[in-house]
């Protein structure tokens, strides 16, 4: 199975490193880059638009926001999947993220296993895994 090339936008170094370790150890995932703020994420993604299949985006970042990252990503050419991983996965925030093109929204506090399952299904070619989380 091909590895799912994944870009992570997360401002917490501890969460970012734990997420990378978990995803790469337990799933067919290769993390190809990370950013901790909106401008770095958008800059990297615009220069590497065809280098990743999945973006995992947090809402609150050091500077800017995950909402800005989702907007910029949605406007870029190429097909890739965007998901949100946030402690702020309220009903309203989920709706807004889905409207901006996120395939799924996961809550950091209790949906990491769901994120991993989703990534594994995506890597296996199952794109019918949409919904509210």
CORTA-V787356 format. One line per field, one symbol per residue. phi: phi as a letter, one per 20 degrees, with the letter a starting at -180 (. if undefined). psi: psi as a letter, one per 40 degrees, with the letter a starting at -180 (. if undefined). burial: # if it has 16 or more other C-alpha atoms within 10 Angstrom, else .. A space follows every 50 residues. Layout:
phi=???
psi=???
burial=???
This chain:
phi=.ffefcdddbeegffgfffgfffffdcecceerbbdbfffffffffecgd dbdcddcefecgcmbffffggfffeffodbddcdcbedefgffgfffffe offbcdegfbcfffffgffffffenededfpeo
psi=hiihhhhhhhehdddddddddddddeighhheiiieidddddddddefde eidhhhhidhidiaidddddddddeiiihihhihhieffiddddddddde ehdihihddefddddddddddddeeheffaae.
burial=..#########....#..##..##..#####.##########..#...#. .##########...##########.....#######.##...##..##.# ########...#..#########.........#
